[in-house]
Amino acid sequence: MVFGTFDGLHQGHLNFFKQAQKLVKRPLKPFLIVSVARDKNVKQIKGKRPFLNEKKRMALVRNCPLVDKVVLSGARDHLPHIIKESPDIIALGYDQKAYVKNLKKDLKSRGIEIKLARLKPYKEKLYKNHLIRAQK
């Protein structure tokens, strides 16, 4: 399971999805669940609303062939939708900080043992939505 805003998909996101899939050890086939951030949470975390609304961002991610399932993040609490999906692994982006600090401990307190992995950046000075928009 991965999390993000996904306000437009770019090569950095595709690399993010591929890295997450590689965390699954063969012979198992990876099943990638993508949690798309709610508009109000994006505003709270990033200080501004996303360019695309949450429904459009979900549709965009849903159309990506690397993704098996798309869910909308929790409105008030980030844990229930994770618990509902029950992923084996949570893959975090190299720069993800929101909701991460006590994630493993919070899930463990609810009886969920989960592996957390921090993924590597992909051309971090190039593939960030705010940088891409600034170039246009």
CNS distance restraints for C-alpha pairs under 8 A (distance, minus, plus):
assign (resid   1 and name CA) (resid  20 and name CA) 7.77 0.50 0.50
assign (resid   1 and name CA) (resid  32 and name CA) 5.87 0.50 0.50
assign (resid   1 and name CA) (resid  33 and name CA) 4.62 0.50 0.50
assign (resid   1 and name CA) (resid  34 and name CA) 5.73 0.50 0.50
assign (resid   1 and name CA) (resid  35 and name CA) 7.22 0.50 0.50
assign (resid   1 and name CA) (resid  87 and name CA) 6.01 0.50 0.50
assign (resid   1 and name CA) (resid  89 and name CA) 6.27 0.50 0.50
assign (resid   1 and name CA) (resid  90 and name CA) 4.84 0.50 0.50
assign (resid   1 and name CA) (resid  91 and name CA) 6.10 0.50 0.50
assign (resid   2 and name CA) (resid  17 and name CA) 7.86 0.50 0.50
assign (resid   2 and name CA) (resid  20 and name CA) 7.46 0.50 0.50
assign (resid   2 and name CA) (resid  32 and name CA) 7.67 0.50 0.50
assign (resid   2 and name CA) (resid  33 and name CA) 6.43 0.50 0.50
assign (resid   2 and name CA) (resid  34 and name CA) 5.02 0.50 0.50
assign (resid   2 and name CA) (resid  35 and name CA) 6.06 0.50 0.50
assign (resid   2 and name CA) (resid  90 and name CA) 5.99 0.50 0.50
assign (resid   2 and name CA) (resid  91 and name CA) 5.25 0.50 0.50
assign (resid   2 and name CA) (resid  92 and name CA) 6.27 0.50 0.50
assign (resid   2 and name CA) (resid  93 and name CA) 7.98 0.50 0.50
assign (resid   3 and name CA) (resid  34 and name CA) 5.87 0.50 0.50
assign (resid   3 and name CA) (resid  35 and name CA) 4.69 0.50 0.50
assign (resid   3 and name CA) (resid  36 and name CA) 6.08 0.50 0.50
assign (resid   3 and name CA) (resid  37 and name CA) 7.14 0.50 0.50
assign (resid   3 and name CA) (resid  91 and name CA) 7.94 0.50 0.50
assign (resid   3 and name CA) (resid  92 and name CA) 7.08 0.50 0.50
assign (resid   3 and name CA) (resid  93 and name CA) 7.99 0.50 0.50
assign (resid   4 and name CA) (resid  34 and name CA) 7.78 0.50 0.50
assign (resid   4 and name CA) (resid  35 and name CA) 6.52 0.50 0.50
assign (resid   4 and name CA) (resid  36 and name CA) 5.47 0.50 0.50
assign (resid   4 and name CA) (resid  37 and name CA) 5.79 0.50 0.50
assign (resid   5 and name CA) (resid  36 and name CA) 5.60 0.50 0.50
assign (resid   5 and name CA) (resid  37 and name CA) 5.01 0.50 0.50
assign (resid   5 and name CA) (resid  38 and name CA) 7.82 0.50 0.50
assign (resid   5 and name CA) (resid  42 and name CA) 6.94 0.50 0.50
assign (resid   5 and name CA) (resid  50 and name CA) 7.74 0.50 0.50
assign (resid   5 and name CA) (resid  57 and name CA) 7.65 0.50 0.50
assign (resid   6 and name CA) (resid  13 and name CA) 7.58 0.50 0.50
assign (resid   6 and name CA) (resid  36 and name CA) 6.92 0.50 0.50
assign (resid   6 and name CA) (resid  57 and name CA) 6.16 0.50 0.50
assign (resid   6 and name CA) (resid  61 and name CA) 7.36 0.50 0.50
assign (resid   7 and name CA) (resid  50 and name CA) 6.23 0.50 0.50
assign (resid   7 and name CA) (resid  51 and name CA) 6.33 0.50 0.50
assign (resid   7 and name CA) (resid  52 and name CA) 5.86 0.50 0.50
assign (resid   7 and name CA) (resid  57 and name CA) 5.99 0.50 0.50
assign (resid   7 and name CA) (resid 129 and name CA) 7.05 0.50 0.50
assign (resid   8 and name CA) (resid  52 and name CA) 7.57 0.50 0.50
assign (resid   8 and name CA) (resid  57 and name CA) 6.93 0.50 0.50
assign (resid   8 and name CA) (resid  60 and name CA) 7.27 0.50 0.50
assign (resid   8 and name CA) (resid 129 and name CA) 7.32 0.50 0.50
assign (resid   9 and name CA) (resid  13 and name CA) 6.01 0.50 0.50
assign (resid   9 and name CA) (resid  14 and name CA) 7.46 0.50 0.50
assign (resid   9 and name CA) (resid  60 and name CA) 7.38 0.50 0.50
assign (resid   9 and name CA) (resid  61 and name CA) 7.43 0.50 0.50
assign (resid  10 and name CA) (resid  14 and name CA) 6.51 0.50 0.50
assign (resid  10 and name CA) (resid 127 and name CA) 6.91 0.50 0.50
assign (resid  11 and name CA) (resid  15 and name CA) 6.10 0.50 0.50
assign (resid  11 and name CA) (resid 127 and name CA) 6.86 0.50 0.50
assign (resid  12 and name CA) (resid  16 and name CA) 6.12 0.50 0.50
assign (resid  12 and name CA) (resid 121 and name CA) 7.69 0.50 0.50
assign (resid  12 and name CA) (resid 122 and name CA) 5.46 0.50 0.50
assign (resid  12 and name CA) (resid 123 and name CA) 7.22 0.50 0.50
assign (resid  12 and name CA) (resid 124 and name CA) 7.81 0.50 0.50
assign (resid  12 and name CA) (resid 127 and name CA) 5.32 0.50 0.50
assign (resid  12 and name CA) (resid 128 and name CA) 7.41 0.50 0.50
assign (resid  13 and name CA) (resid  17 and name CA) 6.26 0.50 0.50
assign (resid  14 and name CA) (resid  18 and name CA) 6.27 0.50 0.50
assign (resid  14 and name CA) (resid  66 and name CA) 7.67 0.50 0.50
assign (resid  15 and name CA) (resid  19 and name CA) 6.07 0.50 0.50
assign (resid  15 and name CA) (resid 122 and name CA) 6.75 0.50 0.50
assign (resid  16 and name CA) (resid  20 and name CA) 6.26 0.50 0.50
assign (resid  16 and name CA) (resid  93 and name CA) 7.21 0.50 0.50
assign (resid  16 and name CA) (resid 119 and name CA) 7.19 0.50 0.50
assign (resid  16 and name CA) (resid 120 and name CA) 8.00 0.50 0.50
assign (resid  16 and name CA) (resid 121 and name CA) 7.93 0.50 0.50
assign (resid  16 and name CA) (resid 122 and name CA) 7.73 0.50 0.50
assign (resid  17 and name CA) (resid  21 and name CA) 6.28 0.50 0.50
assign (resid  17 and name CA) (resid  32 and name CA) 7.66 0.50 0.50
assign (resid  17 and name CA) (resid  66 and name CA) 6.67 0.50 0.50
assign (resid  17 and name CA) (resid  67 and name CA) 7.47 0.50 0.50
assign (resid  18 and name CA) (resid  22 and name CA) 6.33 0.50 0.50
assign (resid  18 and name CA) (resid  66 and name CA) 7.33 0.50 0.50
assign (resid  19 and name CA) (resid  23 and name CA) 6.84 0.50 0.50
assign (resid  19 and name CA) (resid 119 and name CA) 6.78 0.50 0.50
assign (resid  20 and name CA) (resid  24 and name CA) 7.77 0.50 0.50
assign (resid  20 and name CA) (resid  32 and name CA) 7.59 0.50 0.50
assign (resid  20 and name CA) (resid  91 and name CA) 5.81 0.50 0.50
assign (resid  20 and name CA) (resid 119 and name CA) 7.41 0.50 0.50
assign (resid  21 and name CA) (resid  30 and name CA) 5.43 0.50 0.50
assign (resid  21 and name CA) (resid  31 and name CA) 7.37 0.50 0.50
assign (resid  21 and name CA) (resid  32 and name CA) 6.63 0.50 0.50
assign (resid  22 and name CA) (resid  30 and name CA) 7.64 0.50 0.50
assign (resid  23 and name CA) (resid  89 and name CA) 7.87 0.50 0.50
assign (resid  24 and name CA) (resid  28 and name CA) 6.71 0.50 0.50
assign (resid  24 and name CA) (resid  29 and name CA) 7.20 0.50 0.50
assign (resid  24 and name CA) (resid  30 and name CA) 5.67 0.50 0.50
assign (resid  31 and name CA) (resid  67 and name CA) 7.63 0.50 0.50
assign (resid  31 and name CA) (resid  68 and name CA) 5.83 0.50 0.50
assign (resid  31 and name CA) (resid  69 and name CA) 7.92 0.50 0.50
assign (resid  32 and name CA) (resid  66 and name CA) 7.47 0.50 0.50
assign (resid  32 and name CA) (resid  67 and name CA) 5.38 0.50 0.50
assign (resid  32 and name CA) (resid  68 and name CA) 5.17 0.50 0.50
assign (resid  32 and name CA) (resid  69 and name CA) 6.45 0.50 0.50
assign (resid  33 and name CA) (resid  67 and name CA) 6.61 0.50 0.50
assign (resid  33 and name CA) (resid  68 and name CA) 6.03 0.50 0.50
assign (resid  33 and name CA) (resid  69 and name CA) 4.74 0.50 0.50
assign (resid  33 and name CA) (resid  70 and name CA) 5.75 0.50 0.50
assign (resid  33 and name CA) (resid  71 and name CA) 7.29 0.50 0.50
assign (resid  34 and name CA) (resid  61 and name CA) 7.84 0.50 0.50
assign (resid  34 and name CA) (resid  67 and name CA) 6.98 0.50 0.50
assign (resid  34 and name CA) (resid  69 and name CA) 6.27 0.50 0.50
assign (resid  34 and name CA) (resid  70 and name CA) 4.85 0.50 0.50
assign (resid  34 and name CA) (resid  71 and name CA) 6.21 0.50 0.50
assign (resid  35 and name CA) (resid  70 and name CA) 5.97 0.50 0.50
assign (resid  35 and name CA) (resid  71 and name CA) 4.87 0.50 0.50
assign (resid  35 and name CA) (resid  72 and name CA) 5.46 0.50 0.50
assign (resid  35 and name CA) (resid  73 and name CA) 5.47 0.50 0.50
assign (resid  36 and name CA) (resid  54 and name CA) 7.22 0.50 0.50
assign (resid  36 and name CA) (resid  57 and name CA) 7.29 0.50 0.50
assign (resid  36 and name CA) (resid  58 and name CA) 6.34 0.50 0.50
assign (resid  36 and name CA) (resid  70 and name CA) 7.17 0.50 0.50
assign (resid  36 and name CA) (resid  71 and name CA) 6.23 0.50 0.50
assign (resid  36 and name CA) (resid  72 and name CA) 4.99 0.50 0.50
assign (resid  36 and name CA) (resid  73 and name CA) 5.67 0.50 0.50
assign (resid  37 and name CA) (resid  41 and name CA) 6.46 0.50 0.50
assign (resid  37 and name CA) (resid  42 and name CA) 6.37 0.50 0.50
assign (resid  37 and name CA) (resid  54 and name CA) 7.11 0.50 0.50
assign (resid  37 and name CA) (resid  72 and name CA) 6.34 0.50 0.50
assign (resid  37 and name CA) (resid  73 and name CA) 5.22 0.50 0.50
assign (resid  37 and name CA) (resid  74 and name CA) 7.95 0.50 0.50
assign (resid  38 and name CA) (resid  42 and name CA) 6.28 0.50 0.50
assign (resid  38 and name CA) (resid  54 and name CA) 5.80 0.50 0.50
assign (resid  38 and name CA) (resid  72 and name CA) 6.66 0.50 0.50
assign (resid  38 and name CA) (resid  73 and name CA) 6.06 0.50 0.50
assign (resid  38 and name CA) (resid  74 and name CA) 7.46 0.50 0.50
assign (resid  38 and name CA) (resid  75 and name CA) 6.67 0.50 0.50
assign (resid  39 and name CA) (resid  43 and name CA) 6.36 0.50 0.50
assign (resid  39 and name CA) (resid  49 and name CA) 6.25 0.50 0.50
assign (resid  39 and name CA) (resid  50 and name CA) 6.57 0.50 0.50
assign (resid  39 and name CA) (resid  53 and name CA) 6.35 0.50 0.50
assign (resid  39 and name CA) (resid  54 and name CA) 5.76 0.50 0.50
assign (resid  40 and name CA) (resid  44 and name CA) 6.22 0.50 0.50
assign (resid  40 and name CA) (resid  49 and name CA) 7.22 0.50 0.50
assign (resid  40 and name CA) (resid  75 and name CA) 7.96 0.50 0.50
assign (resid  41 and name CA) (resid  45 and name CA) 6.05 0.50 0.50
assign (resid  41 and name CA) (resid  75 and name CA) 7.39 0.50 0.50
assign (resid  42 and name CA) (resid  46 and name CA) 5.62 0.50 0.50
assign (resid  42 and name CA) (resid  47 and name CA) 7.30 0.50 0.50
assign (resid  42 and name CA) (resid  48 and name CA) 6.90 0.50 0.50
assign (resid  42 and name CA) (resid  49 and name CA) 6.10 0.50 0.50
assign (resid  42 and name CA) (resid  50 and name CA) 6.65 0.50 0.50
assign (resid  43 and name CA) (resid  47 and name CA) 4.77 0.50 0.50
assign (resid  43 and name CA) (resid  48 and name CA) 4.37 0.50 0.50
assign (resid  43 and name CA) (resid  49 and name CA) 4.62 0.50 0.50
assign (resid  43 and name CA) (resid  50 and name CA) 7.24 0.50 0.50
assign (resid  44 and name CA) (resid  48 and name CA) 7.32 0.50 0.50
assign (resid  45 and name CA) (resid  98 and name CA) 7.15 0.50 0.50
assign (resid  52 and name CA) (resid  56 and name CA) 5.98 0.50 0.50
assign (resid  52 and name CA) (resid  57 and name CA) 6.07 0.50 0.50
assign (resid  53 and name CA) (resid  57 and name CA) 6.20 0.50 0.50
assign (resid  54 and name CA) (resid  58 and name CA) 6.00 0.50 0.50
assign (resid  54 and name CA) (resid  72 and name CA) 7.92 0.50 0.50
assign (resid  55 and name CA) (resid  59 and name CA) 6.23 0.50 0.50
assign (resid  56 and name CA) (resid  60 and name CA) 6.15 0.50 0.50
assign (resid  57 and name CA) (resid  61 and name CA) 6.30 0.50 0.50
assign (resid  58 and name CA) (resid  62 and name CA) 5.96 0.50 0.50
assign (resid  58 and name CA) (resid  70 and name CA) 6.63 0.50 0.50
assign (resid  58 and name CA) (resid  71 and name CA) 7.60 0.50 0.50
assign (resid  58 and name CA) (resid  72 and name CA) 7.51 0.50 0.50
assign (resid  59 and name CA) (resid  63 and name CA) 6.28 0.50 0.50
assign (resid  60 and name CA) (resid  64 and name CA) 6.95 0.50 0.50
assign (resid  61 and name CA) (resid  67 and name CA) 7.15 0.50 0.50
assign (resid  61 and name CA) (resid  70 and name CA) 7.05 0.50 0.50
assign (resid  62 and name CA) (resid  67 and name CA) 6.63 0.50 0.50
assign (resid  62 and name CA) (resid  68 and name CA) 7.79 0.50 0.50
assign (resid  62 and name CA) (resid  69 and name CA) 7.01 0.50 0.50
assign (resid  62 and name CA) (resid  70 and name CA) 5.99 0.50 0.50
assign (resid  63 and name CA) (resid  67 and name CA) 7.89 0.50 0.50
assign (resid  73 and name CA) (resid  78 and name CA) 6.47 0.50 0.50
assign (resid  73 and name CA) (resid  81 and name CA) 6.47 0.50 0.50
assign (resid  74 and name CA) (resid  78 and name CA) 4.82 0.50 0.50
assign (resid  74 and name CA) (resid  79 and name CA) 7.27 0.50 0.50
assign (resid  74 and name CA) (resid  80 and name CA) 6.90 0.50 0.50
assign (resid  74 and name CA) (resid  81 and name CA) 6.01 0.50 0.50
assign (resid  78 and name CA) (resid  82 and name CA) 7.09 0.50 0.50
assign (resid  78 and name CA) (resid  99 and name CA) 7.31 0.50 0.50
assign (resid  79 and name CA) (resid  83 and name CA) 6.15 0.50 0.50
assign (resid  79 and name CA) (resid 107 and name CA) 7.26 0.50 0.50
assign (resid  80 and name CA) (resid  84 and name CA) 6.05 0.50 0.50
assign (resid  81 and name CA) (resid  85 and name CA) 6.25 0.50 0.50
assign (resid  82 and name CA) (resid  86 and name CA) 6.00 0.50 0.50
assign (resid  82 and name CA) (resid  87 and name CA) 7.19 0.50 0.50
assign (resid  83 and name CA) (resid  87 and name CA) 7.85 0.50 0.50
assign (resid  83 and name CA) (resid 107 and name CA) 7.83 0.50 0.50
assign (resid  83 and name CA) (resid 112 and name CA) 7.50 0.50 0.50
assign (resid  87 and name CA) (resid 114 and name CA) 7.52 0.50 0.50
assign (resid  88 and name CA) (resid 114 and name CA) 5.80 0.50 0.50
assign (resid  88 and name CA) (resid 115 and name CA) 6.53 0.50 0.50
assign (resid  89 and name CA) (resid 114 and name CA) 5.90 0.50 0.50
assign (resid  89 and name CA) (resid 115 and name CA) 4.79 0.50 0.50
assign (resid  89 and name CA) (resid 116 and name CA) 5.87 0.50 0.50
assign (resid  89 and name CA) (resid 117 and name CA) 7.32 0.50 0.50
assign (resid  90 and name CA) (resid 114 and name CA) 7.26 0.50 0.50
assign (resid  90 and name CA) (resid 115 and name CA) 6.29 0.50 0.50
assign (resid  90 and name CA) (resid 116 and name CA) 4.94 0.50 0.50
assign (resid  90 and name CA) (resid 117 and name CA) 6.28 0.50 0.50
assign (resid  91 and name CA) (resid 116 and name CA) 5.98 0.50 0.50
assign (resid  91 and name CA) (resid 117 and name CA) 4.81 0.50 0.50
assign (resid  91 and name CA) (resid 118 and name CA) 5.88 0.50 0.50
assign (resid  91 and name CA) (resid 119 and name CA) 6.53 0.50 0.50
assign (resid  92 and name CA) (resid  96 and name CA) 6.29 0.50 0.50
assign (resid  92 and name CA) (resid 116 and name CA) 7.31 0.50 0.50
assign (resid  92 and name CA) (resid 117 and name CA) 6.02 0.50 0.50
assign (resid  92 and name CA) (resid 118 and name CA) 4.80 0.50 0.50
assign (resid  92 and name CA) (resid 119 and name CA) 5.92 0.50 0.50
assign (resid  93 and name CA) (resid 118 and name CA) 5.99 0.50 0.50
assign (resid  93 and name CA) (resid 119 and name CA) 5.24 0.50 0.50
assign (resid  93 and name CA) (resid 120 and name CA) 7.06 0.50 0.50
assign (resid  93 and name CA) (resid 121 and name CA) 7.40 0.50 0.50
assign (resid  94 and name CA) (resid 118 and name CA) 5.96 0.50 0.50
assign (resid  94 and name CA) (resid 119 and name CA) 5.39 0.50 0.50
assign (resid  94 and name CA) (resid 120 and name CA) 5.49 0.50 0.50
assign (resid  94 and name CA) (resid 121 and name CA) 5.69 0.50 0.50
assign (resid  96 and name CA) (resid 100 and name CA) 7.30 0.50 0.50
assign (resid  97 and name CA) (resid 101 and name CA) 7.11 0.50 0.50
assign (resid  99 and name CA) (resid 103 and name CA) 6.51 0.50 0.50
assign (resid 102 and name CA) (resid 106 and name CA) 5.82 0.50 0.50
assign (resid 103 and name CA) (resid 107 and name CA) 6.13 0.50 0.50
assign (resid 104 and name CA) (resid 108 and name CA) 6.07 0.50 0.50
assign (resid 104 and name CA) (resid 113 and name CA) 7.64 0.50 0.50
assign (resid 104 and name CA) (resid 114 and name CA) 6.89 0.50 0.50
assign (resid 104 and name CA) (resid 116 and name CA) 7.30 0.50 0.50
assign (resid 105 and name CA) (resid 109 and name CA) 6.15 0.50 0.50
assign (resid 106 and name CA) (resid 110 and name CA) 6.71 0.50 0.50
assign (resid 107 and name CA) (resid 111 and name CA) 6.51 0.50 0.50
assign (resid 107 and name CA) (resid 112 and name CA) 5.08 0.50 0.50
assign (resid 107 and name CA) (resid 113 and name CA) 6.85 0.50 0.50
assign (resid 107 and name CA) (resid 114 and name CA) 7.65 0.50 0.50
assign (resid 108 and name CA) (resid 112 and name CA) 4.75 0.50 0.50
assign (resid 108 and name CA) (resid 113 and name CA) 5.42 0.50 0.50
assign (resid 108 and name CA) (resid 114 and name CA) 7.75 0.50 0.50
assign (resid 122 and name CA) (resid 127 and name CA) 7.17 0.50 0.50
assign (resid 123 and name CA) (resid 127 and name CA) 6.01 0.50 0.50
assign (resid 124 and name CA) (resid 128 and name CA) 6.62 0.50 0.50
assign (resid 125 and name CA) (resid 131 and name CA) 7.82 0.50 0.50
assign (resid 126 and name CA) (resid 131 and name CA) 6.67 0.50 0.50
assign (resid 126 and name CA) (resid 132 and name CA) 7.17 0.50 0.50
assign (resid 127 and name CA) (resid 131 and name CA) 6.98 0.50 0.50
assign (resid 127 and name CA) (resid 132 and name CA) 6.68 0.50 0.50
assign (resid 128 and name CA) (resid 132 and name CA) 6.20 0.50 0.50
assign (resid 129 and name CA) (resid 133 and name CA) 6.11 0.50 0.50
assign (resid 130 and name CA) (resid 134 and name CA) 6.20 0.50 0.50
assign (resid 131 and name CA) (resid 135 and name CA) 6.51 0.50 0.50
assign (resid 132 and name CA) (resid 136 and name CA) 6.91 0.50 0.50
